[in-house]
Amino acid sequence: MKTETFHLELITPCFCGGAEPERQAEIRAPSIRGQLRWWFRTLGGFKSLERRMTVRKQEAIIFGSTAGDTGRAGKLRLQVRSFAPTTLLSNETKNIDDLNAGKPFDPRGYLLFPLRKQGDDPRKRGVFVQALPRFELRLNLSGDKAPWSDAQDVIHDIQALLNIFAHLGSLGFRARRGMGALRPVVGGTLTAVSVQDALARFGQPDNVAIRELASESQKFQALIASENKFRDAYNTDSAHARNPIQRLSPIQMDELSKLAVWLRAWRQHGQMSVTWPKEANSPNPIPSYQKDYHRNMPGFPKARRDHNEGLARLGFPPGSSPSSASTDSESQEGMQEETYRPAIGLPIIQSFSSFRPRKTVNWGTKPKGQNDSEGRFASPVLLRPHKDAQGKWHALVIFVDAHKWPDGKRVYLNGQERQVAMVTLPDGTRSPTLYEAMKNDEALKPFTG
């Protein structure tokens, strides 16, 4: 048995729970093992082995298999070890307010919305947030070098897999939305290599497309300008004079906040009609400056289509209709019974304050009943703060082509089937329209780190 070590550290808050995630956070070897296995499979296995065996067989040998009655242990075993004085357990429990991210329009709050207090439920989870730990991965490789022909290939391949996890992977709750991000650090027998060098060891490195949010780009600067125009108008509105919101500055924003602003611009349609305050007898109209703000977002026409599909499924409230629902969305895209946002993650629960009492619809991968849906689809768009060897931060958006919404797959809106809008690519294949629009956003540039 050969033993190797690899050193990592957390760089963003990590909600990595064990048996009781609401009480403590814990970094555990099984969680990391699952991440390594996911990236291995996503990238098509190791190039050094692809001529001799399938990805499935590679995976069974390296990670083990429980198939049928012939289950076997894998060659790779993991242990985690903390470096004093840090620990791999945290008894801190936080929700969105504890993290100072609960104010209206806080970008980080958008990423952490499941941690908003709900009634008497504080929605707290264990988190590493104050002292982000460094830790060691100890890898035990059992047996001889087989199925590799060269012993050095074993080391280089495993080192590449660990670096992909360290550069692109994350741990815990909201890991696809920037939380629990890691980076490799000096130490251990296996060293850090670049993302590109690590990808070169895999059979299908093009299964992921890595982009970097370009803060200096004209497109991102225009997005920030739209945000600040809205924030200035919001602060001068007498309704909000006592609770103003801060303007945004790309120079002062951290990478999580930048990524949140970018994602929200693609996913959120915004309210365009009225809102009902709690305990109110009449609604408040949405101010024109807020409508203009939403219209300026790149994803608005697609997100608005999804909104109106949900509204139509409920039958429209009194005084409303398909035509009136489109009045505030001049550039609404798509056709009736077509949708966009499910392609970047499910479930989606839409709540409509135009109904009294408020009504909701559920989007899922399968019908739960005649008027309900269920089922999850993990987003193939990963947000990832990245810190390079020189200490410079990057805001990465990772498009996992290997796991994008399949052509022909249907989504269910309160039990009724809908189609996800697709676009034909130059190679003749079809891909989700929203996914491709996000990937080709001019605010993004290729990441070469």
N, C-alpha and C positions, 0 to 999 in steps of 0.2 A: 504494500500500500504506500502511495506517495502522498505527501501532505504539502499543500501550498496555501499561502495566505494573501489576502487582498484587503486593503484599507479604504473605508468610505466615510463620508460625513453627510448628515442632513443639512440642507441649505434653505428649506422652507418649512413652515409648521407642518407637523406630521400627525394625523389622526390614525395611528396604526394600532388597532385594538386587538386584544387577545380574547379570552373567554368573556370578559366583561368590558366591552369598549366604552360604555357609558361611565365607567369608574376609573379606568387607567389606560394608558397607551403602552404598548410593548412591541419591541422589535424582535421578531421570531424567525428562526430559520425556515419553517414551512412557508411563510409568506414570501420570503426571498426566493426560495426554490420554485414556487409557483410563477413568480415573475420571470425567472431565468427560462423556465420551460416555455412560457408564452412567447418571449422574444425569440427563442430558438426556433419554435414552430413558425412564427410569423415571417422570419427571414429565410425560411426554406432549408434549415439544417446547415451543416458545415460543408463548404465546397470541397474540402479534402476527402470527404467520404461519399460524395454524391454519385460517383460512378460505380460504387460498390453496393450501395443500399439506399432504400427509400428514406425519406424524412421520418416516417413513422417508425421504421426499424432503428434508425439512429437514436430517436427519442427513447425507445424502449431500452436500448442498451445503456444510454447515458443516465437517464432519469428513473428507469424502472418501469414495470408494466404490471397491471393487475388484471389483464385480459383473461377471461375464462378461468380454467384451473391451472394455468401455467404461469402464474405471476412470478416475477423475478425482481430482485433488487437491482438498482442501477449502479453504475460505476461511480457516480458522483454523490458524495454525502457532505452535508453542510453543517457547520456550527457557527454561532455568532458569539463574539466576546467583546465586552466594553473596555474602554481605556479609562482608568481612574483619572479624575474623580467622577466622571460621568457614569451613568447607569442606563441600561436599556429598558428601564421601567420609568414611567412618569405618572404620578398621581394627580397632576394638574387636570382639571376638567373645565372646559370652556365652551361657551356658545358664542354666537355672533356679536352680542353686546360686550361680552368679556374681552373680545379681541378688538374692540373699538372699530368694528366694521358694520355696525347696524344702522348707521345714519342713512337717510334717503340718498340714493344715487352714489353710495360708496362703491367703487369698483370691486374691492375685495368682498364686499357683502354680496355682490352678484354671484361670485364664485361659491360662496358659503351659504347660500340661501336655505339649504336644508337645516341649518343650525339656528334659524330664527325661532324665538320662543313662540310656542303654540298653546294658547290658553294657560293651563296650569303646568304644562310640560316645559321645563326650561331648555330642553333639547341640548343638553351638555354632553360632550364626549371627551374621553381622555386624549391629551395632546402633548406632544413635544413642541414647545414654543419658545421658552426662555433660554434654556441651555440645549442647543441642538447637538446631539452627541456624535462623536466619532466612534467607529467600531470596526472590528476585524471580522472578516469572513474567513473561516478555516475550512479548506476544501480537502477532503480525503478521497483520493482516486484509487479505487481498488483494482486488483488484478494487474495484468500486463498491459502493454500498449495497444493490443488489439481492441477494436477493428482498425485503428490507425496503422499505417505501415512504418511511420517514422515517429519516434518518441517526442521529437520536438514539435510535431504537428499537434499532439495532444495538448501541450502547454500553450501553444499559440492560439489554438481554437478556444480553449477554456478561458484564457486571458481575454480574448476578443468578446466572448459572451458576457463576461463580467463587466467589461468596459461599456458595452451597449446598455446594459442595465444601469450602470453608474451614470452615464451621460444622458440617456433618454428615458429610463424607467423612473418609477416613483413608487412609494409605499402608502397603503392605507386609504381611508375614506377621502373622496374627492381627488384621488391621485391623477385622474384624467384632466383635472382642472387646476393643476399647478401645485397641489399640496403634496408633501412628502417627497420633494425632489432631492436628489443626491448628487454627489460628485466624488470622483476618486481622489485620494490624497496619498502623499508620499508614505512609503512603508510597505512591508509585506514582500513576499517573494515574487508576486505577480505585479507588474507595474502598469501605470496608466498609458494608454495609447489614444490616438485621435479617433474621432467618430468614423472618419473615412477609412482609416487603416483597419479598424475593427469590422466595419461593414464588408470589407474586401474578403474576409474569411468565410463569408456565408454564401449559400447557393443562390439566393434571390434577394440581394440587397435593395433592388428597386421596388420591393414590396412596401417600402416606406419612402415618403418624400418629406425631407426636412426643410422647413422654411424659417427664416428669422424675421421678426417684426422690425421693420426699419423705421426707427423713431424719427429719423431725419427726412423721410420721404414726404413728398408733397401730399400724398394721399393720407398718411397718418396725421400730418399737421392739420389738414383740412378737417379730419375727424375730431381732433382736439378743439379746433376752432368752433365747430358746431356744438360740441359739448359745452364750451365756455359761454357761447352765445345764449344757450338755454339756461345755464346756471346764473348768468347775470340777470336774465329776465325773471327767473324764479325768485331770486333774492330781492328784486324790486317789487314783486307781487305782494300786496299787503297781507295776503293769506299766509305767507311764509316769512314775514319780516322777523319773527322771533326765532326762527330756526333756519338761518341761512346755510347754504352748502358751499364748500370750497371750490374755487376754480382749479383746473387741472394744469399741471406743468410737466411736460415730458422729461425735463431735466431733473425734477424732484421725485417723480413717480418711480416706484419700484417695478420690477418686471411683472409681478403678479397683477398689479393694477393696470399696466399697459395691456397685458393679454386680456384682462377682463373687459376693458373698454372695447377692444377689437372684437371679441366674441359677442358682446351684447349688441354691437352694431349690426351683426349678421343675423342674430336670432330673435331679437325683441321687436314686436310690432308696435307696442305702446298703445295706450288708451286714446281713442280718437273721438269719443262721443261724450259720455258722462261718467262720473264716478259717484257712488253712494257712500258718504261717510257713515260710520257706525252710529246707530240710533237716530239717523236723520229721517225726516219725512219726505224730503225731496232731494233730487240729485244735484251735484255741482257740474256745470259744463266744463269740459276740458279747454283750457285757454289756448288761443291760437299759437302762442309761442311754443307750446309743448307739441302741438300737432306738426308745426314746421320742423321742429327738432327731429321727430320720428321720421318724417318724410325724407330727411337728409341722410338717413342711415342706409348703407348699401343693401342690407337685407330686407328692407321694409316691404317692397312689392311682393316678395315671396312669403314673408311672415304674415302679411296682411291676408293673403290668400288662405293660409292655414287658419287664421282667426275666423274668417268668414265661413269657411267650411264647417268649423265647429259650431258657429252661430246658426247656420242653416240646419245642422243636424238636430238642434233643439226646436226648430220651427220658427225662429225669430220672435222676439217679444212684440207685444201690441204696439202698433205704430211704426214697426220696422219691416224691412223686406230685403230681398237680395239686391235690389237697385239702391236702396238707401244705405245698405251696408257698404256699398262701393263708393259712395259719394265722397268719403274722406280718404279714398285710396286710389287716386287718379291713375297711378301707374301699376295697379295690381296685376300680377302676372298669373299665368296658368289658366286652366279651364276648370269648370265645375267638376267636383269629385276628384280633383288632383291636389296633391300636397307636396310639401318640400321638407320641412324641418325634421320629420321622423328619420330622415337619412343621417342625421348627426346625433341621434340618441333618443331612446324611449325608456320609460313611458313619458308622455306629455299629458298633463292635466290642465285644461283650460277652464278658467272661472270667469263668468260673465256677470258683471254688476248691473247690466241693463235689465236683468230680470230681478223681480222682487218676489220671493226671496231669491238670492243668488243661485245660479245653476252652474253645473260643471259638466264637461265631457272628458272622456278618457281615450287616449290613443295608445294602442298596444300592438303586439305582433300576432295576437290571436283573439278571437271573440270569446268573451267570458259568458255572455248571455245575449239576449236579443238587444239589450240597450246598455251593454257595458263591454269593456275590453280589458285585456291584461297582457302581460309578457314584456320582456325587456329587450333592448338592443343597445349594446355598449357603443358609445360614440367612437368613430374612427378618427376623430380630430382631437389630438392630445395637446394640451397647453403645458409648456415645460420651461420654467426659469432654469437657466444654465449658467454656471460659473466656470470659466476656463482656468487653465493652469496659471495664467497671469493675474487672476483675480478679477477679470472683466466679466460683467454680467451680459447675458443675451436672453432675449425673449423668443423662445422657439415655439413654432406651431408644427406638429408632426402629423402628417396625413398618412394613415395606415391603409394603403390601397388594398392590402390583403384581406382586410375586414370591413370594407365598405359595403353599403347596402346592395344586395344582388339585384341584377336586372330581372324584372318579373315578379319579385317578391311584393306582396301586398301588405298594407297596413290597415288596421281596423279602428274605426272611429265610432265609439259607443256601439260596438258590435257590427257595424256596417263596413264592408270592404271599400278601400280607396286605393288608388295607385300613386306611387311616388314618382314625381317628375324626373325624367331621365334625359340625358343629352348624348348624342353620338360623337365619339372621339375620332381623331384622324385615323386611328388604326382599325376603325370599324366597331370597336366595343362600345358599350353603353355604360354610363356612369351617372350617379345622381346629380341633377342640375345644380342644386345648392352646394354640394360638396365641391364640384369643379369650380364654381364661381368663387368660393372661399379660397381654394388652392391657387387661383390665378389673380387674387387680389393684388393690386399694385403697391399696397402697403407692405407686402412681404417680399423677401429676397432669398435666394438659395443660401443655405448655411454651409460653410466650407470648413468648419472647425474640426 
